Amino acid sequence: MPEQTKMTFQVKWGIAGDGMITHDFLTALGTLPPDQHKVVAIAGKDLDRVQRLATLHNIGTAYEGFEALARDTNIDIVFVSVLNLQHFEIAKLMLENGKHVLCEKPMGMTYKQTRVLVDLARQKKLFLLEGMWSRFFPAYDALDKHIAMGGLGEVYHINIQFGVEINDIERNLMKDLGGGAVLDLGIYMLQLLQFIYKDPPTDIMCTGHLSKTGVDESISCALKYKNGRTATIAAHTRATMTNRADIVGTKGTVALEYFWCPTALHLSAANSTEWSLPRGRHRFHFHNSAGLAYQIQECHDCLSKGLLESPKMTLDESIVLAKLTDTMRAQVGVLD
């Protein structure tokens, strides 16, 4: 008898959104094997923009609005990349229609919204992942192994700065659109703290400035953890900062450049590793966006194994992060 050919597991994607991150996501996806990933349809509120993206990325179906995308039976998983404020509504719509979901961070604007999405996905036995793309970079795996093997000794302090000038972007000027330093930048710092310390802080103290429209344009926080561990984080939307994480242990310090999307890990003068990102067919808008391919492949790998959440970014972690961002925004004065 002829040898049976093993079938390749292909994920059929739907795309909800038509912004710059959507373009970068599709360009990154295009670097992956086509027998593992296929984009079936794309949807957005501006049909002209949707059709332009569909043409550029060779997507066969373009929808105006999201209802048709949710009902499309050819789709396995939907990437939700609309405005922060719409993440909850669109992710919920997709889950209610039986779709797996990869949702751009933050998954919900509040802990309450995040909890609803997590409970719904678990109830319907659907895969759900908050798009914390940082977690899937090889540098994170290498850093985790180094710390677990005692390379830094006991880690007692982490300092992170993240500042980029994004105050001219409309959604960062308007509170109703869900922008601000905490949800756009702070969440990346928090996820790294969680990645290294594993446990949430026992205490957190934050201060910062609000814009005239009530959006948090800067934030500075001190965090206290069990067993003598601490952290300081600062984010700014009006100034460029070092954009680096310094992880301090009893055996040394690791400086992680571009900590939210690192392509290099310098552990010592004799121990340094760099990873090359894939080259896309089109130009990327954002720094190291080609690294979205790691996150996309994680979705494929989880679905092929029948997993309903990623072990590298669990839904329980998303819930913890939502609680922390609620606390930070409340202390700064964004939330009542």
WOCOR-V537523 format. One record per residue. N is the residue number from 1. RES is the residue in three letters. PSI is psi in radians with two decimals (999 if undefined). OMEGA is omega as a letter, one per 30 degrees, with the letter a starting at -180 (999 if undefined). D_LAST is the distance of its C-alpha to the last C-alpha in whole Angstrom. Layout:
BEGIN
{{N RES PSI OMEGA D_LAST} {N RES PSI OMEGA D_LAST}}
END
This chain:
BEGIN
{{1 MET 2.49 l 70} {2 PRO 2.59 l 68} {3 GLU 2.33 a 65} {4 GLN 2.37 l 62} {5 THR 2.25 l 59} {6 LYS 2.25 a 56} {7 MET 2.38 l 53} {8 THR 2.37 l 50} {9 PHE 2.05 a 47} {10 GLN 2.29 l 45} {11 VAL 2.24 l 41} {12 LYS 2.04 a 41} {13 TRP 2.51 l 38} {14 GLY 2.57 a 36} {15 ILE 2.14 l 34} {16 ALA 1.68 a 30} {17 GLY 2.71 a 30} {18 ASP 0.46 a 32} {19 GLY -2.94 a 30} {20 MET -0.65 l 32} {21 ILE -0.52 l 30} {22 THR -0.76 l 32} {23 HIS -0.79 a 35} {24 ASP -0.70 l 35} {25 PHE -0.82 a 34} {26 LEU -0.63 l 38} {27 THR -0.72 l 40} {28 ALA -0.74 l 39} {29 LEU -0.59 l 40} {30 GLY -0.22 l 43} {31 THR -0.12 a 44} {32 LEU 2.81 a 44} {33 PRO 2.21 a 47} {34 PRO -0.35 l 47} {35 ASP -0.11 l 49} {36 GLN -0.40 a 45} {37 HIS 2.29 l 43} {38 LYS 2.26 l 43} {39 VAL 2.06 a 41} {40 VAL -0.74 a 42} {41 ALA 2.74 l 39} {42 ILE 2.52 a 36} {43 ALA 2.66 l 34} {44 GLY 3.05 a 32} {45 LYS -0.43 a 31} {46 ASP 1.75 a 33} {47 LEU -0.62 l 37} {48 ASP -0.80 l 38} {49 ARG -0.70 l 36} {50 VAL -0.79 a 37} {51 GLN -0.61 l 40} {52 ARG -0.76 l 41} {53 LEU -0.70 l 39} {54 ALA -0.74 l 41} {55 THR -0.81 a 44} {56 LEU -0.66 a 43} {57 HIS 0.25 l 43} {58 ASN 0.83 l 45} {59 ILE 2.25 a 43} {60 GLY -0.49 a 45} {61 THR 2.31 l 42} {62 ALA 2.21 a 40} {63 TYR 2.52 l 37} {64 GLU 2.08 a 35} {65 GLY 3.02 a 32} {66 PHE -0.20 a 31} {67 GLU -0.78 a 33} {68 ALA -0.65 l 36} {69 LEU -0.75 a 35} {70 ALA -0.55 a 34} {71 ARG -0.15 a 37} {72 ASP 1.95 a 39} {73 THR -0.12 l 41} {74 ASN -0.10 a 42} {75 ILE 2.35 l 39} {76 ASP -0.81 a 38} {77 ILE 2.53 a 35} {78 VAL 2.27 l 32} {79 PHE 2.04 a 31} {80 VAL 1.98 a 27} {81 SER 0.68 l 27} {82 VAL -3.00 l 25} {83 LEU 2.65 a 22} {84 ASN -0.77 a 19} {85 LEU -0.43 a 17} {86 GLN -0.10 a 20} {87 HIS -0.85 a 21} {88 PHE -0.88 a 20} {89 GLU -0.81 a 22} {90 ILE -0.70 l 25} {91 ALA -0.72 l 25} {92 LYS -0.75 l 25} {93 LEU -0.76 a 27} {94 MET -0.76 l 30} {95 LEU -0.73 l 29} {96 GLU -0.42 l 30} {97 ASN 0.32 l 33} {98 GLY 0.31 a 34} {99 LYS 2.45 l 34} {100 HIS 2.72 a 33} {101 VAL 2.30 l 30} {102 LEU 2.00 a 29} {103 CYS 2.25 l 26} {104 GLU 2.57 l 25} {105 LYS 2.64 f 22} {106 PRO 2.50 a 19} {107 MET -0.65 l 20} {108 GLY 2.75 l 17} {109 MET -0.36 a 14} {110 THR 2.93 l 12} {111 TYR -0.73 a 14} {112 LYS -0.80 l 14} {113 GLN -0.76 l 16} {114 THR -0.73 l 18} {115 ARG -0.72 l 19} {116 VAL -0.80 a 20} {117 LEU -0.75 l 22} {118 VAL -0.79 a 24} {119 ASP -0.69 a 25} {120 LEU -0.79 l 26} {121 ALA -0.74 a 28} {122 ARG -0.67 l 30} {123 GLN -0.72 a 31} {124 LYS 0.03 l 32} {125 LYS 0.90 l 34} {126 LEU 2.60 l 33} {127 PHE 2.34 l 32} {128 LEU 2.32 l 29} {129 LEU 2.23 l 28} {130 GLU 2.30 a 25} {131 GLY 1.06 l 27} {132 MET 1.30 a 26} {133 TRP -0.42 l 30} {134 SER -0.73 a 30} {135 ARG -0.34 a 31} {136 PHE 0.06 l 34} {137 PHE 2.44 l 36} {138 PRO -0.52 l 39} {139 ALA -0.58 l 38} {140 TYR -0.75 l 35} {141 ASP -0.78 a 38} {142 ALA -0.71 l 40} {143 LEU -0.75 a 38} {144 ASP -0.77 l 37} {145 LYS -0.72 a 41} {146 HIS -0.76 l 41} {147 ILE -0.74 a 39} {148 ALA -0.56 l 40} {149 MET 0.04 l 43} {150 GLY 0.28 a 43} {151 GLY -0.50 l 43} {152 LEU 0.05 a 40} {153 GLY -2.45 l 41} {154 GLU 2.17 l 38} {155 VAL 2.12 a 35} {156 TYR -0.30 l 33} {157 HIS 2.52 l 31} {158 ILE 2.27 l 29} {159 ASN 2.24 a 28} {160 ILE 2.36 l 27} {161 GLN 2.42 l 26} {162 PHE 1.81 a 25} {163 GLY 2.19 l 25} {164 VAL 2.56 a 26} {165 GLU 1.63 a 26} {166 ILE 0.28 a 25} {167 ASN -0.15 l 23} {168 ASP -0.03 l 25} {169 ILE 2.25 a 24} {170 GLU -0.77 a 23} {171 ARG -0.30 l 20} {172 ASN -0.11 l 19} {173 LEU -0.31 a 19} {174 MET 2.12 a 17} {175 LYS -0.65 a 13} {176 ASP -0.30 a 14} {177 LEU -0.07 l 17} {178 GLY 0.45 l 15} {179 GLY -2.84 l 16} {180 GLY 2.81 a 16} {181 ALA -0.65 a 17} {182 VAL -0.90 a 15} {183 LEU -0.47 l 16} {184 ASP -0.65 a 19} {185 LEU -0.78 a 21} {186 GLY -0.62 a 19} {187 ILE -0.55 l 19} {188 TYR -0.68 l 23} {189 MET -0.74 l 23} {190 LEU -0.71 a 21} {191 GLN -0.57 l 24} {192 LEU -0.69 l 27} {193 LEU -0.77 l 26} {194 GLN -0.69 a 26} {195 PHE -0.70 a 29} {196 ILE -0.81 a 31} {197 TYR -0.34 l 29} {198 LYS -0.71 a 29} {199 ASP 2.66 l 26} {200 PRO 2.80 l 23} {201 PRO 2.69 l 22} {202 THR -0.33 l 22} {203 ASP 2.58 l 19} {204 ILE 2.34 l 17} {205 MET 2.13 a 16} {206 CYS 2.57 l 15} {207 THR 2.93 a 15} {208 GLY -3.02 a 15} {209 HIS 2.48 l 15} {210 LEU 2.57 l 14} {211 SER 3.08 l 16} {212 LYS -0.42 a 16} {213 THR 0.08 l 15} {214 GLY 0.25 l 12} {215 VAL 2.41 l 13} {216 ASP 1.93 a 13} {217 GLU -0.19 l 17} {218 SER 2.70 l 18} {219 ILE 2.50 l 17} {220 SER 2.23 a 19} {221 CYS 2.55 l 19} {222 ALA 2.29 a 21} {223 LEU 2.43 l 21} {224 LYS 2.35 a 24} {225 TYR 2.95 l 26} {226 LYS 2.79 l 28} {227 ASN 0.65 l 32} {228 GLY 0.22 a 31} {229 ARG 2.56 a 30} {230 THR 2.96 l 27} {231 ALA 2.63 l 25} {232 THR 2.37 l 24} {233 ILE 2.56 l 22} {234 ALA 2.38 l 22} {235 ALA 2.56 a 21} {236 HIS 2.43 l 22} {237 THR 0.06 a 22} {238 ARG -0.03 a 24} {239 ALA 2.58 l 27} {240 THR 2.28 a 29} {241 MET -2.97 a 29} {242 THR -0.44 l 31} {243 ASN 0.90 a 30} {244 ARG 2.62 l 31} {245 ALA 2.26 l 30} {246 ASP 2.05 a 33} {247 ILE 1.97 a 33} {248 VAL 2.10 l 35} {249 GLY 3.07 a 37} {250 THR -0.24 l 40} {251 LYS 0.17 l 43} {252 GLY -3.09 a 41} {253 THR 2.44 l 38} {254 VAL 2.23 l 38} {255 ALA 2.04 a 36} {256 LEU 1.78 l 35} {257 GLU 2.53 a 35} {258 TYR 0.97 a 33} {259 PHE -0.40 a 31} {260 TRP -0.23 l 29} {261 CYS 1.01 a 32} {262 PRO 2.41 l 35} {263 THR 0.13 l 39} {264 ALA 2.60 l 40} {265 LEU 1.98 a 40} {266 HIS 1.73 a 42} {267 LEU -0.56 l 43} {268 SER 3.09 l 46} {269 ALA -0.50 a 48} {270 ALA 0.02 a 50} {271 ASN 1.59 a 48} {272 SER 2.37 a 46} {273 THR 2.42 l 45} {274 GLU 2.54 l 44} {275 TRP 2.38 l 43} {276 SER 2.33 l 44} {277 LEU 2.63 l 42} {278 PRO 2.65 l 44} {279 ARG 2.23 a 45} {280 GLY 2.90 l 44} {281 ARG -0.39 a 46} {282 HIS 2.85 l 43} {283 ARG 2.51 l 41} {284 PHE 2.59 l 38} {285 HIS -0.62 a 35} {286 PHE 2.77 a 33} {287 HIS 2.19 l 34} {288 ASN 0.46 a 36} {289 SER -0.37 l 35} {290 ALA -0.44 l 38} {291 GLY -0.16 l 36} {292 LEU -0.38 l 34} {293 ALA -0.59 l 38} {294 TYR -0.75 l 37} {295 GLN -0.72 l 34} {296 ILE -0.75 l 36} {297 GLN -0.58 l 39} {298 GLU -0.70 l 37} {299 CYS -0.80 l 36} {300 HIS -0.85 a 39} {301 ASP -0.71 l 40} {302 CYS -0.81 a 38} {303 LEU -0.65 a 39} {304 SER -0.44 l 43} {305 LYS -0.03 a 42} {306 GLY 0.31 l 40} {307 LEU 2.50 a 37} {308 LEU -0.07 l 34} {309 GLU 2.78 a 32} {310 SER 2.29 l 33} {311 PRO -0.30 l 34} {312 LYS -0.32 l 32} {313 MET 1.47 a 29} {314 THR 2.85 l 28} {315 LEU -0.55 l 26} {316 ASP -0.62 l 25} {317 GLU -0.67 l 24} {318 SER -0.64 l 22} {319 ILE -0.77 l 20} {320 VAL -0.80 a 19} {321 LEU -0.67 l 18} {322 ALA -0.68 l 16} {323 LYS -0.74 a 14} {324 LEU -0.73 l 15} {325 THR -0.59 l 13} {326 ASP -0.81 a 10} {327 THR -0.80 a 10} {328 MET -0.80 a 11} {329 ARG -0.57 l 9} {330 ALA -0.74 a 6} {331 GLN -0.57 l 9} {332 VAL -0.44 l 10} {333 GLY 0.16 l 7} {334 VAL -0.77 l 7} {335 LEU 2.56 l 4} {336 ASP 999 999 0}}
END
